Amino acid sequence: MKKPSLYSKLALFPALIIYLELVLHIFMGMSLKYFPIYFFFSIGYGAILTAITGLFGNKRYTLVTKILVFIVSFIYGAEYFAKTTLQ
C-alpha cells in the first residue's frame, strides 16, 4: 500500500471539516456570512486531529484516520438530523 504524502496528511482533516461545514450550512439554508470564522475553526480543529493521527505509525495512522473521519462525519450527520427534526 502506498504511503500517504505529508501534504495529504496535513490537508485531510481541515479539508474534510471545511467541506462538512459548507454542506451542513448549505443544506440547512443557513447564511454563509460567517464563513471566515468557520474556515479558521476548521483549520484549527483539523490541525488538532492531524496532530493526533501523527502520533501513530503508518499502519495505525490509516486505522486512526478512518476512525476519526467516521466520528467527525457522524457528528455532522447527527447535527443535521437533530436540527431538522427538532426545529
N, CA, C and O atoms as a CHARMM CRD file, in Angstrom:
* protein
*
  348
    1    1 MET  N      0.84200  -1.17700   0.00000 PROA 1      0.00000
    2    1 MET  CA     0.00000   0.00000   0.00000 PROA 1      0.00000
    3    1 MET  C      0.88300   1.23300   0.00000 PROA 1      0.00000
    4    1 MET  O      1.88400   1.29100   0.71400 PROA 1      0.00000
    5    2 LYS  N      0.51400   2.20800  -0.79300 PROA 2      0.00000
    6    2 LYS  CA     1.29000   3.42900  -0.91200 PROA 2      0.00000
    7    2 LYS  C      1.12500   4.29300   0.33600 PROA 2      0.00000
    8    2 LYS  O      0.01400   4.47900   0.83300 PROA 2      0.00000
    9    3 LYS  N      2.23100   4.81200   0.82800 PROA 3      0.00000
   10    3 LYS  CA     2.18600   5.67600   1.99700 PROA 3      0.00000
   11    3 LYS  C      1.60800   7.03100   1.60700 PROA 3      0.00000
   12    3 LYS  O      1.94600   7.56600   0.55100 PROA 3      0.00000
   13    4 PRO  N      0.74700   7.58700   2.44300 PROA 4      0.00000
   14    4 PRO  CA     0.22200   8.92200   2.13300 PROA 4      0.00000
   15    4 PRO  C      1.32900   9.96200   2.26700 PROA 4      0.00000
   16    4 PRO  O      2.19500   9.85400   3.13600 PROA 4      0.00000
   17    5 SER  N      1.29300  10.96600   1.40000 PROA 5      0.00000
   18    5 SER  CA     2.30900  12.00900   1.44200 PROA 5      0.00000
   19    5 SER  C      2.05700  12.93400   2.62700 PROA 5      0.00000
   20    5 SER  O      0.97500  12.94100   3.21400 PROA 5      0.00000
   21    6 LEU  N      3.06500  13.69900   2.95800 PROA 6      0.00000
   22    6 LEU  CA     2.95500  14.62200   4.07900 PROA 6      0.00000
   23    6 LEU  C      1.86600  15.65900   3.84000 PROA 6      0.00000
   24    6 LEU  O      1.12300  16.00300   4.75900 PROA 6      0.00000
   25    7 TYR  N      1.76600  16.16100   2.61000 PROA 7      0.00000
   26    7 TYR  CA     0.76300  17.17900   2.30900 PROA 7      0.00000
   27    7 TYR  C     -0.65400  16.63100   2.39300 PROA 7      0.00000
   28    7 TYR  O     -1.56800  17.32500   2.83800 PROA 7      0.00000
   29    8 SER  N     -0.83400  15.39300   1.96900 PROA 8      0.00000
   30    8 SER  CA    -2.18000  14.82300   2.06900 PROA 8      0.00000
   31    8 SER  C     -2.54400  14.55300   3.52200 PROA 8      0.00000
   32    8 SER  O     -3.70900  14.66700   3.90300 PROA 8      0.00000
   33    9 LYS  N     -1.56000  14.19800   4.33000 PROA 9      0.00000
   34    9 LYS  CA    -1.83000  14.01200   5.75700 PROA 9      0.00000
   35    9 LYS  C     -2.21600  15.33900   6.41500 PROA 9      0.00000
   36    9 LYS  O     -3.12100  15.38400   7.24900 PROA 9      0.00000
   37   10 LEU  N     -1.53200  16.40700   6.03800 PROA 10     0.00000
   38   10 LEU  CA    -1.80500  17.70900   6.64300 PROA 10     0.00000
   39   10 LEU  C     -3.12300  18.30800   6.17400 PROA 10     0.00000
   40   10 LEU  O     -3.76400  19.04900   6.92000 PROA 10     0.00000
   41   11 ALA  N     -3.53300  18.00000   4.95800 PROA 11     0.00000
   42   11 ALA  CA    -4.71800  18.63500   4.38800 PROA 11     0.00000
   43   11 ALA  C     -6.00400  17.85700   4.61100 PROA 11     0.00000
   44   11 ALA  O     -7.08700  18.41000   4.41700 PROA 11     0.00000
   45   12 LEU  N     -5.92300  16.60100   5.00900 PROA 12     0.00000
   46   12 LEU  CA    -7.11700  15.76000   5.07100 PROA 12     0.00000
   47   12 LEU  C     -8.17200  16.31100   6.01500 PROA 12     0.00000
   48   12 LEU  O     -9.29300  16.58700   5.58600 PROA 12     0.00000
   49   13 PHE  N     -7.84700  16.47700   7.27200 PROA 13     0.00000
   50   13 PHE  CA    -8.86100  16.86800   8.25100 PROA 13     0.00000
   51   13 PHE  C     -9.34300  18.30800   8.08800 PROA 13     0.00000
   52   13 PHE  O    -10.54800  18.54400   8.17800 PROA 13     0.00000
   53   14 PRO  N     -8.45600  19.28900   7.85000 PROA 14     0.00000
   54   14 PRO  CA    -9.00700  20.62900   7.60000 PROA 14     0.00000
   55   14 PRO  C     -9.93300  20.67800   6.39000 PROA 14     0.00000
   56   14 PRO  O    -10.97600  21.32900   6.43600 PROA 14     0.00000
   57   15 ALA  N     -9.55900  19.99200   5.30300 PROA 15     0.00000
   58   15 ALA  CA   -10.41200  19.98000   4.11000 PROA 15     0.00000
   59   15 ALA  C    -11.73400  19.26700   4.39100 PROA 15     0.00000
   60   15 ALA  O    -12.78800  19.70900   3.93500 PROA 15     0.00000
   61   16 LEU  N    -11.67900  18.17800   5.13300 PROA 16     0.00000
   62   16 LEU  CA   -12.90400  17.44500   5.47100 PROA 16     0.00000
   63   16 LEU  C    -13.85000  18.30800   6.29500 PROA 16     0.00000
   64   16 LEU  O    -15.05000  18.34600   6.02600 PROA 16     0.00000
   65   17 ILE  N    -13.32300  18.98900   7.28400 PROA 17     0.00000
   66   17 ILE  CA   -14.18500  19.78700   8.16100 PROA 17     0.00000
   67   17 ILE  C    -14.72400  21.01500   7.43400 PROA 17     0.00000
   68   17 ILE  O    -15.87400  21.39700   7.64900 PROA 17     0.00000
   69   18 ILE  N    -13.91700  21.64100   6.57700 PROA 18     0.00000
   70   18 ILE  CA   -14.42300  22.76200   5.76700 PROA 18     0.00000
   71   18 ILE  C    -15.55900  22.27300   4.87600 PROA 18     0.00000
   72   18 ILE  O    -16.59300  22.93400   4.76700 PROA 18     0.00000
   73   19 TYR  N    -15.37500  21.13200   4.24500 PROA 19     0.00000
   74   19 TYR  CA   -16.40800  20.56700   3.38100 PROA 19     0.00000
   75   19 TYR  C    -17.69300  20.27200   4.16500 PROA 19     0.00000
   76   19 TYR  O    -18.78800  20.62600   3.72900 PROA 19     0.00000
   77   20 LEU  N    -17.54900  19.62700   5.31400 PROA 20     0.00000
   78   20 LEU  CA   -18.74000  19.28500   6.10100 PROA 20     0.00000
   79   20 LEU  C    -19.45400  20.52900   6.61600 PROA 20     0.00000
   80   20 LEU  O    -20.68400  20.55500   6.66500 PROA 20     0.00000
   81   21 GLU  N    -18.70400  21.55700   7.00000 PROA 21     0.00000
   82   21 GLU  CA   -19.33000  22.81400   7.43700 PROA 21     0.00000
   83   21 GLU  C    -20.11400  23.44600   6.29400 PROA 21     0.00000
   84   21 GLU  O    -21.24800  23.88600   6.48300 PROA 21     0.00000
   85   22 LEU  N    -19.51000  23.49200   5.10800 PROA 22     0.00000
   86   22 LEU  CA   -20.20800  24.08100   3.96300 PROA 22     0.00000
   87   22 LEU  C    -21.46000  23.29900   3.60500 PROA 22     0.00000
   88   22 LEU  O    -22.52100  23.88300   3.38000 PROA 22     0.00000
   89   23 VAL  N    -21.34100  21.99700   3.55200 PROA 23     0.00000
   90   23 VAL  CA   -22.50100  21.16600   3.20200 PROA 23     0.00000
   91   23 VAL  C    -23.60600  21.33000   4.24100 PROA 23     0.00000
   92   23 VAL  O    -24.77700  21.46300   3.88400 PROA 23     0.00000
   93   24 LEU  N    -23.24700  21.32000   5.50900 PROA 24     0.00000
   94   24 LEU  CA   -24.24600  21.47600   6.56200 PROA 24     0.00000
   95   24 LEU  C    -24.96800  22.81600   6.44800 PROA 24     0.00000
   96   24 LEU  O    -26.19500  22.87400   6.52300 PROA 24     0.00000
   97   25 HSD  N    -24.20900  23.88400   6.26700 PROA 25     0.00000
   98   25 HSD  CA   -24.83800  25.20200   6.20400 PROA 25     0.00000
   99   25 HSD  C    -25.65400  25.39200   4.92800 PROA 25     0.00000
  100   25 HSD  O    -26.68800  26.06000   4.95300 PROA 25     0.00000
  101   26 ILE  N    -25.21100  24.82300   3.82900 PROA 26     0.00000
  102   26 ILE  CA   -25.97700  24.95700   2.58500 PROA 26     0.00000
  103   26 ILE  C    -27.26400  24.14500   2.65700 PROA 26     0.00000
  104   26 ILE  O    -28.32200  24.64100   2.26900 PROA 26     0.00000
  105   27 PHE  N    -27.19800  22.90900   3.14400 PROA 27     0.00000
  106   27 PHE  CA   -28.41000  22.08300   3.24500 PROA 27     0.00000
  107   27 PHE  C    -29.39600  22.62500   4.27000 PROA 27     0.00000
  108   27 PHE  O    -30.60700  22.46500   4.11700 PROA 27     0.00000
  109   28 MET  N    -28.88400  23.26000   5.30800 PROA 28     0.00000
  110   28 MET  CA   -29.77600  23.83000   6.31600 PROA 28     0.00000
  111   28 MET  C    -30.33200  25.18500   5.89400 PROA 28     0.00000
  112   28 MET  O    -31.22700  25.71900   6.54900 PROA 28     0.00000
  113   29 GLY  N    -29.81200  25.74000   4.81100 PROA 29     0.00000
  114   29 GLY  CA   -30.27000  27.04400   4.34500 PROA 29     0.00000
  115   29 GLY  C    -29.77800  28.17200   5.22000 PROA 29     0.00000
  116   29 GLY  O    -30.40100  29.23200   5.28100 PROA 29     0.00000
  117   30 MET  N    -28.66800  27.95400   5.89800 PROA 30     0.00000
  118   30 MET  CA   -28.11600  28.97200   6.79300 PROA 30     0.00000
  119   30 MET  C    -27.22800  29.93000   5.99700 PROA 30     0.00000
  120   30 MET  O    -26.72900  29.59500   4.92200 PROA 30     0.00000
  121   31 SER  N    -27.05100  31.10200   6.54300 PROA 31     0.00000
  122   31 SER  CA   -26.22600  32.11900   5.90000 PROA 31     0.00000
  123   31 SER  C    -24.75300  31.73300   5.98000 PROA 31     0.00000
  124   31 SER  O    -24.30700  31.11100   6.94400 PROA 31     0.00000
  125   32 LEU  N    -24.02300  32.11200   4.96200 PROA 32     0.00000
  126   32 LEU  CA   -22.58800  31.84300   4.92900 PROA 32     0.00000
  127   32 LEU  C    -21.78200  33.11500   5.21500 PROA 32     0.00000
  128   32 LEU  O    -20.60600  33.19600   4.85900 PROA 32     0.00000
  129   33 LYS  N    -22.40600  34.09900   5.85100 PROA 33     0.00000
  130   33 LYS  CA   -21.67800  35.34500   6.10400 PROA 33     0.00000
  131   33 LYS  C    -20.58400  35.16500   7.15600 PROA 33     0.00000
  132   33 LYS  O    -19.66200  35.97700   7.23100 PROA 33     0.00000
  133   34 TYR  N    -20.67500  34.12400   7.95900 PROA 34     0.00000
  134   34 TYR  CA   -19.63900  33.85400   8.95000 PROA 34     0.00000
  135   34 TYR  C    -18.66800  32.77700   8.47300 PROA 34     0.00000
  136   34 TYR  O    -18.00500  32.13300   9.28600 PROA 34     0.00000
  137   35 PHE  N    -18.58500  32.58200   7.16600 PROA 35     0.00000
  138   35 PHE  CA   -17.70500  31.55100   6.63300 PROA 35     0.00000
  139   35 PHE  C    -16.24600  31.72100   7.05100 PROA 35     0.00000
  140   35 PHE  O    -15.59000  30.71300   7.31600 PROA 35     0.00000
  141   36 PRO  N    -15.70100  32.93600   7.12600 PROA 36     0.00000
  142   36 PRO  CA   -14.30800  33.03700   7.59100 PROA 36     0.00000
  143   36 PRO  C    -14.10000  32.46300   8.99500 PROA 36     0.00000
  144   36 PRO  O    -13.04800  31.88900   9.27400 PROA 36     0.00000
  145   37 ILE  N    -15.06000  32.60700   9.85300 PROA 37     0.00000
  146   37 ILE  CA   -14.95900  32.03500  11.19600 PROA 37     0.00000
  147   37 ILE  C    -15.00000  30.51500  11.10800 PROA 37     0.00000
  148   37 ILE  O    -14.20900  29.83900  11.76700 PROA 37     0.00000
  149   38 TYR  N    -15.90900  29.96800  10.30400 PROA 38     0.00000
  150   38 TYR  CA   -15.97400  28.52100  10.10900 PROA 38     0.00000
  151   38 TYR  C    -14.67600  27.99800   9.50300 PROA 38     0.00000
  152   38 TYR  O    -14.19600  26.92200   9.86000 PROA 38     0.00000
  153   39 PHE  N    -14.11000  28.78600   8.56800 PROA 39     0.00000
  154   39 PHE  CA   -12.88000  28.38400   7.90300 PROA 39     0.00000
  155   39 PHE  C    -11.72900  28.26500   8.90800 PROA 39     0.00000
  156   39 PHE  O    -11.01400  27.26200   8.91300 PROA 39     0.00000
  157   40 PHE  N    -11.54800  29.27300   9.74800 PROA 40     0.00000
  158   40 PHE  CA   -10.44700  29.22800  10.71100 PROA 40     0.00000
  159   40 PHE  C    -10.68700  28.18600  11.80300 PROA 40     0.00000
  160   40 PHE  O     -9.73900  27.56600  12.28400 PROA 40     0.00000
  161   41 PHE  N    -11.93800  27.98800  12.19500 PROA 41     0.00000
  162   41 PHE  CA   -12.26500  26.91300  13.12500 PROA 41     0.00000
  163   41 PHE  C    -11.90400  25.56800  12.51600 PROA 41     0.00000
  164   41 PHE  O    -11.33700  24.70900  13.19000 PROA 41     0.00000
  165   42 SER  N    -12.22900  25.38600  11.25100 PROA 42     0.00000
  166   42 SER  CA   -11.94200  24.12100  10.57800 PROA 42     0.00000
  167   42 SER  C    -10.44600  23.86900  10.46300 PROA 42     0.00000
  168   42 SER  O     -9.99100  22.73700  10.62400 PROA 42     0.00000
  169   43 ILE  N     -9.68800  24.90500  10.18800 PROA 43     0.00000
  170   43 ILE  CA    -8.23600  24.76400  10.10400 PROA 43     0.00000
  171   43 ILE  C     -7.67300  24.36200  11.46900 PROA 43     0.00000
  172   43 ILE  O     -6.83700  23.46200  11.55100 PROA 43     0.00000
  173   44 GLY  N     -8.12000  25.01600  12.53300 PROA 44     0.00000
  174   44 GLY  CA    -7.62200  24.69800  13.87100 PROA 44     0.00000
  175   44 GLY  C     -8.03200  23.31400  14.34200 PROA 44     0.00000
  176   44 GLY  O     -7.21200  22.55500  14.85800 PROA 44     0.00000
  177   45 TYR  N     -9.29900  22.99100  14.16200 PROA 45     0.00000
  178   45 TYR  CA    -9.81000  21.68600  14.56800 PROA 45     0.00000
  179   45 TYR  C     -9.15900  20.57100  13.75100 PROA 45     0.00000
  180   45 TYR  O     -8.83300  19.50800  14.27900 PROA 45     0.00000
  181   46 GLY  N     -8.97600  20.83200  12.46100 PROA 46     0.00000
  182   46 GLY  CA    -8.30700  19.86200  11.60500 PROA 46     0.00000
  183   46 GLY  C     -6.84700  19.67700  11.97800 PROA 46     0.00000
  184   46 GLY  O     -6.31700  18.57000  11.87700 PROA 46     0.00000
  185   47 ALA  N     -6.19300  20.74300  12.40500 PROA 47     0.00000
  186   47 ALA  CA    -4.79600  20.63600  12.83000 PROA 47     0.00000
  187   47 ALA  C     -4.66900  19.79100  14.09200 PROA 47     0.00000
  188   47 ALA  O     -3.71300  19.03000  14.23900 PROA 47     0.00000
  189   48 ILE  N     -5.61700  19.92100  14.98700 PROA 48     0.00000
  190   48 ILE  CA    -5.60000  19.10100  16.20800 PROA 48     0.00000
  191   48 ILE  C     -5.78000  17.62700  15.84500 PROA 48     0.00000
  192   48 ILE  O     -5.05900  16.77100  16.35900 PROA 48     0.00000
  193   49 LEU  N     -6.72300  17.32800  14.97300 PROA 49     0.00000
  194   49 LEU  CA    -6.93800  15.93700  14.56500 PROA 49     0.00000
  195   49 LEU  C     -5.74000  15.38700  13.79600 PROA 49     0.00000
  196   49 LEU  O     -5.40000  14.21200  13.93200 PROA 49     0.00000
  197   50 THR  N     -5.10300  16.23200  12.99100 PROA 50     0.00000
  198   50 THR  CA    -3.90000  15.80900  12.27800 PROA 50     0.00000
  199   50 THR  C     -2.77800  15.51000  13.25700 PROA 50     0.00000
  200   50 THR  O     -2.03300  14.54700  13.07100 PROA 50     0.00000
  201   51 ALA  N     -2.64900  16.32300  14.29300 PROA 51     0.00000
  202   51 ALA  CA    -1.61500  16.07600  15.30500 PROA 51     0.00000
  203   51 ALA  C     -1.87400  14.76700  16.04500 PROA 51     0.00000
  204   51 ALA  O     -0.93700  14.04300  16.38100 PROA 51     0.00000
  205   52 ILE  N     -3.14500  14.46900  16.29900 PROA 52     0.00000
  206   52 ILE  CA    -3.48200  13.21100  16.97100 PROA 52     0.00000
  207   52 ILE  C     -3.08900  12.02300  16.09900 PROA 52     0.00000
  208   52 ILE  O     -2.51800  11.04900  16.59000 PROA 52     0.00000
  209   53 THR  N     -3.39200  12.10400  14.81000 PROA 53     0.00000
  210   53 THR  CA    -3.05100  10.97900  13.93100 PROA 53     0.00000
  211   53 THR  C     -1.54800  10.89900  13.68100 PROA 53     0.00000
  212   53 THR  O     -1.03500   9.82800  13.35600 PROA 53     0.00000
  213   54 GLY  N     -0.84200  12.00100  13.82600 PROA 54     0.00000
  214   54 GLY  CA     0.59900  11.99900  13.62900 PROA 54     0.00000
  215   54 GLY  C      1.36300  11.27200  14.71300 PROA 54     0.00000
  216   54 GLY  O      2.55100  10.99500  14.55500 PROA 54     0.00000
  217   55 LEU  N      0.69600  10.96000  15.81500 PROA 55     0.00000
  218   55 LEU  CA     1.35100  10.25300  16.90700 PROA 55     0.00000
  219   55 LEU  C      1.52300   8.76800  16.62000 PROA 55     0.00000
  220   55 LEU  O      2.24200   8.07900  17.34500 PROA 55     0.00000
  221   56 PHE  N      0.87800   8.26700  15.57800 PROA 56     0.00000
  222   56 PHE  CA     0.88500   6.84500  15.29300 PROA 56     0.00000
  223   56 PHE  C      1.73900   6.54300  14.06600 PROA 56     0.00000
  224   56 PHE  O      1.98900   7.42600  13.24500 PROA 56     0.00000
  225   57 GLY  N      2.18200   5.30300  13.94600 PROA 57     0.00000
  226   57 GLY  CA     2.93500   4.84900  12.77300 PROA 57     0.00000
  227   57 GLY  C      2.03000   4.72400  11.56700 PROA 57     0.00000
  228   57 GLY  O      0.82600   4.96700  11.66200 PROA 57     0.00000
  229   58 ASN  N      2.60400   4.34400  10.42400 PROA 58     0.00000
  230   58 ASN  CA     1.82800   4.30400   9.17800 PROA 58     0.00000
  231   58 ASN  C      0.67600   3.31100   9.21500 PROA 58     0.00000
  232   58 ASN  O     -0.40600   3.62400   8.71800 PROA 58     0.00000
  233   59 LYS  N      0.86900   2.12300   9.78700 PROA 59     0.00000
  234   59 LYS  CA    -0.22700   1.14600   9.83700 PROA 59     0.00000
  235   59 LYS  C     -1.34700   1.63300  10.73900 PROA 59     0.00000
  236   59 LYS  O     -2.52300   1.55100  10.38500 PROA 59     0.00000
  237   60 ARG  N     -0.98100   2.13100  11.88300 PROA 60     0.00000
  238   60 ARG  CA    -2.01100   2.63000  12.79900 PROA 60     0.00000
  239   60 ARG  C     -2.55700   3.97700  12.35100 PROA 60     0.00000
  240   60 ARG  O     -3.68400   4.33700  12.69300 PROA 60     0.00000
  241   61 TYR  N     -1.76300   4.72500  11.58500 PROA 61     0.00000
  242   61 TYR  CA    -2.23100   6.01500  11.07200 PROA 61     0.00000
  243   61 TYR  C     -3.49300   5.83400  10.24300 PROA 61     0.00000
  244   61 TYR  O     -4.46100   6.57600  10.41000 PROA 61     0.00000
  245   62 THR  N     -3.48300   4.85200   9.35200 PROA 62     0.00000
  246   62 THR  CA    -4.64800   4.66900   8.48900 PROA 62     0.00000
  247   62 THR  C     -5.87400   4.24200   9.29900 PROA 62     0.00000
  248   62 THR  O     -6.98500   4.69100   9.01700 PROA 62     0.00000
  249   63 LEU  N     -5.68700   3.39700  10.28300 PROA 63     0.00000
  250   63 LEU  CA    -6.81500   2.97000  11.11200 PROA 63     0.00000
  251   63 LEU  C     -7.36900   4.13200  11.92900 PROA 63     0.00000
  252   63 LEU  O     -8.58000   4.34600  11.96700 PROA 63     0.00000
  253   64 VAL  N     -6.49300   4.87300  12.57300 PROA 64     0.00000
  254   64 VAL  CA    -6.92500   6.00900  13.39700 PROA 64     0.00000
  255   64 VAL  C     -7.57200   7.07400  12.51400 PROA 64     0.00000
  256   64 VAL  O     -8.56400   7.68800  12.90900 PROA 64     0.00000
  257   65 THR  N     -7.02300   7.29400  11.33200 PROA 65     0.00000
  258   65 THR  CA    -7.59900   8.28100  10.42000 PROA 65     0.00000
  259   65 THR  C     -9.00700   7.87200  10.00000 PROA 65     0.00000
  260   65 THR  O     -9.91500   8.70200   9.98800 PROA 65     0.00000
  261   66 LYS  N     -9.19300   6.61200   9.65800 PROA 66     0.00000
  262   66 LYS  CA   -10.52600   6.14000   9.26400 PROA 66     0.00000
  263   66 LYS  C    -11.52100   6.27900  10.41100 PROA 66     0.00000
  264   66 LYS  O    -12.66900   6.67000  10.20000 PROA 66     0.00000
  265   67 ILE  N    -11.08400   5.96200  11.61000 PROA 67     0.00000
  266   67 ILE  CA   -11.97100   6.08300  12.77300 PROA 67     0.00000
  267   67 ILE  C    -12.34200   7.54100  13.01700 PROA 67     0.00000
  268   67 ILE  O    -13.51000   7.85000  13.25400 PROA 67     0.00000
  269   68 LEU  N    -11.35400   8.44500  12.96100 PROA 68     0.00000
  270   68 LEU  CA   -11.64200   9.85700  13.19800 PROA 68     0.00000
  271   68 LEU  C    -12.49700  10.46600  12.09600 PROA 68     0.00000
  272   68 LEU  O    -13.35000  11.30800  12.37600 PROA 68     0.00000
  273   69 VAL  N    -12.28500  10.06000  10.85300 PROA 69     0.00000
  274   69 VAL  CA   -13.13100  10.54700   9.75300 PROA 69     0.00000
  275   69 VAL  C    -14.57200  10.09200   9.97500 PROA 69     0.00000
  276   69 VAL  O    -15.50400  10.86900   9.76800 PROA 69     0.00000
  277   70 PHE  N    -14.76100   8.84900  10.39100 PROA 70     0.00000
  278   70 PHE  CA   -16.11100   8.35500  10.67300 PROA 70     0.00000
  279   70 PHE  C    -16.74700   9.13500  11.81800 PROA 70     0.00000
  280   70 PHE  O    -17.91100   9.52400  11.72900 PROA 70     0.00000
  281   71 ILE  N    -16.00000   9.36700  12.88800 PROA 71     0.00000
  282   71 ILE  CA   -16.55100  10.07800  14.04600 PROA 71     0.00000
  283   71 ILE  C    -16.93900  11.50200  13.68500 PROA 71     0.00000
  284   71 ILE  O    -18.02700  11.95800  14.03700 PROA 71     0.00000
  285   72 VAL  N    -16.05500  12.21000  12.98400 PROA 72     0.00000
  286   72 VAL  CA   -16.34700  13.59600  12.60500 PROA 72     0.00000
  287   72 VAL  C    -17.55000  13.64900  11.66800 PROA 72     0.00000
  288   72 VAL  O    -18.42700  14.49600  11.83800 PROA 72     0.00000
  289   73 SER  N    -17.60300  12.76000  10.68700 PROA 73     0.00000
  290   73 SER  CA   -18.74200  12.73000   9.76900 PROA 73     0.00000
  291   73 SER  C    -20.03300  12.37300  10.49200 PROA 73     0.00000
  292   73 SER  O    -21.09200  12.92300  10.19000 PROA 73     0.00000
  293   74 PHE  N    -19.94500  11.45500  11.44200 PROA 74     0.00000
  294   74 PHE  CA   -21.12300  11.07800  12.22300 PROA 74     0.00000
  295   74 PHE  C    -21.62600  12.25700  13.04600 PROA 74     0.00000
  296   74 PHE  O    -22.83500  12.46300  13.15400 PROA 74     0.00000
  297   75 ILE  N    -20.71600  13.03200  13.62600 PROA 75     0.00000
  298   75 ILE  CA   -21.11100  14.19900  14.42000 PROA 75     0.00000
  299   75 ILE  C    -21.85000  15.21200  13.55700 PROA 75     0.00000
  300   75 ILE  O    -22.88000  15.74500  13.97000 PROA 75     0.00000
  301   76 TYR  N    -21.33200  15.48100  12.36300 PROA 76     0.00000
  302   76 TYR  CA   -22.01600  16.42800  11.48200 PROA 76     0.00000
  303   76 TYR  C    -23.35300  15.86800  10.99600 PROA 76     0.00000
  304   76 TYR  O    -24.32000  16.61700  10.86200 PROA 76     0.00000
  305   77 GLY  N    -23.41800  14.57200  10.73400 PROA 77     0.00000
  306   77 GLY  CA   -24.69100  13.96200  10.35400 PROA 77     0.00000
  307   77 GLY  C    -25.70900  14.01600  11.47700 PROA 77     0.00000
  308   77 GLY  O    -26.88800  14.27500  11.24000 PROA 77     0.00000
  309   78 ALA  N    -25.25800  13.77400  12.69900 PROA 78     0.00000
  310   78 ALA  CA   -26.14900  13.85000  13.85200 PROA 78     0.00000
  311   78 ALA  C    -26.62500  15.28900  14.07900 PROA 78     0.00000
  312   78 ALA  O    -27.77000  15.52000  14.46700 PROA 78     0.00000
  313   79 GLU  N    -25.73400  16.24500  13.83200 PROA 79     0.00000
  314   79 GLU  CA   -26.13300  17.64600  13.97900 PROA 79     0.00000
  315   79 GLU  C    -27.19300  18.02000  12.94700 PROA 79     0.00000
  316   79 GLU  O    -28.15600  18.71600  13.26900 PROA 79     0.00000
  317   80 TYR  N    -27.02200  17.56300  11.72100 PROA 80     0.00000
  318   80 TYR  CA   -28.01700  17.82800  10.69100 PROA 80     0.00000
  319   80 TYR  C    -29.34400  17.17400  11.04600 PROA 80     0.00000
  320   80 TYR  O    -30.40000  17.79400  10.92600 PROA 80     0.00000
  321   81 PHE  N    -29.28700  15.92000  11.48300 PROA 81     0.00000
  322   81 PHE  CA   -30.51000  15.20900  11.86200 PROA 81     0.00000
  323   81 PHE  C    -31.20300  15.90000  13.02900 PROA 81     0.00000
  324   81 PHE  O    -32.42400  16.06000  13.01500 PROA 81     0.00000
  325   82 ALA  N    -30.44600  16.30700  14.03100 PROA 82     0.00000
  326   82 ALA  CA   -31.03700  16.95500  15.20600 PROA 82     0.00000
  327   82 ALA  C    -31.65800  18.29900  14.82800 PROA 82     0.00000
  328   82 ALA  O    -32.74500  18.62600  15.30600 PROA 82     0.00000
  329   83 LYS  N    -30.99700  19.07200  13.99100 PROA 83     0.00000
  330   83 LYS  CA   -31.53700  20.38300  13.61600 PROA 83     0.00000
  331   83 LYS  C    -32.77800  20.25600  12.75200 PROA 83     0.00000
  332   83 LYS  O    -33.69500  21.06900  12.86700 PROA 83     0.00000
  333   84 THR  N    -32.82300  19.24500  11.88700 PROA 84     0.00000
  334   84 THR  CA   -34.00200  19.11500  11.03000 PROA 84     0.00000
  335   84 THR  C    -35.19600  18.55000  11.77400 PROA 84     0.00000
  336   84 THR  O    -36.33300  18.91500  11.47600 PROA 84     0.00000
  337   85 THR  N    -34.96400  17.66900  12.73300 PROA 85     0.00000
  338   85 THR  CA   -36.09400  17.05300  13.43200 PROA 85     0.00000
  339   85 THR  C    -36.54800  17.86900  14.63400 PROA 85     0.00000
  340   85 THR  O    -37.72700  17.83800  14.98700 PROA 85     0.00000
  341   86 LEU  N    -35.66000  18.58000  15.25200 PROA 86     0.00000
  342   86 LEU  CA   -36.02100  19.29700  16.48300 PROA 86     0.00000
  343   86 LEU  C    -36.38400  20.74400  16.27300 PROA 86     0.00000
  344   86 LEU  O    -36.84800  21.39100  17.21200 PROA 86     0.00000
  345   87 GLN  N    -36.19100  21.29000  15.07000 PROA 87     0.00000
  346   87 GLN  CA   -36.56900  22.68600  14.84800 PROA 87     0.00000
  347   87 GLN  C    -37.96000  22.78300  14.31300 PROA 87     0.00000
  348   87 GLN  O    -38.45000  23.88400  14.06400 PROA 87     0.00000
